[in-house]
Amino acid sequence: MLRSLQIGTKSSRSVLNSIASQRSLHTVPKIETIDELKDTGLKGLYSAKGLESAWYSRAQSYVNNLNKESTDGVAGGSLEDIISTFYKEPIKRSLYENASLLYNTKFALECLAPINTFNSSEEVALPPKATVKDLLAGPVLNRNSAISNVPTNNNLKDWLVDSFGSIVEFKTLLLNSAMAIKGDGFAWLVVEKLVRRADVYETMFVLNTYNCGQPNSNASKYLDDLKLFHHTKEQENKLKDPEAKLAYEEEQKKKNKLEYSFQNTLIETVDEAKSIHHATKRQFVPILAIDASPKAYLHDYGVFGKKQYLERVWESIDWDKIAARLPQRSEKLQL
């Protein structure tokens, strides 16, 4: 879980100096349950080479890119600190992007364990690589078939059922969301955190992030800040022309008038009030991530094997780890 920095009391410059003072280069993070399987692979999900491709080679690339920043005096510091500090500074986007990618990939791997739905003495073979025919095949519908590897923790199970209707509906939404990601990205199970007098944890959601995106409200503003950064630079160049400056000032007057009108619009329903309130007071706490990037499955599953890969990921989820990440659930509030 990402720790939020008190930027108001500790500026990003002071954090930068603190990070720089550590002078320690990053290395590939340790994942105890995965590292012990490096030579054999993750049973039922990855071969040894597939695990190397999905994690170790990618992690080393992100680490190398992070360490290049040592020329600017920014080499150490935790991934959480780097992400929380530099998501608001587009000029340091390379630092943020690589720290975020490394964090997300590590988080997703930490959710997994060797497939335990088979007898431990049996060899769980990887499925044959899918073909175009498999890609075009329709779903196999069997009302009597039960899904395997379901959560056993009652608190987690009840929370999932209350949020999604059933474990079957949750699995369907989670895997379909991951399947819908084109290119690099992650599908997350998150708990909504409403910031009030006391933190309130009520509902779970499935959400997608793309490329280096983070599943929390602060870091997700990174792209907006990046656009604003480039827009500001563009405006600075344009405003050197007196005529362009005058046109810009007139445009801003019209914009401010519209914003004032919007701010004085009556809120007519409770749902609208909740929506406006939650937009500025909601955060998401990630408890599960699925790596949907092609780099995660191409070696063992091939170009058409994403669906097979995601099914095997479900079988590999360690629900005890997921349950351990749960915050204390709040009683559902009624308006």
Beta strands, then each sheet from edge to edge (+ up, - down):
strand 1: 185-194
strand 2: 200-210
strand 3: 282-291
sheet 1: 2+ 1- 3+
end
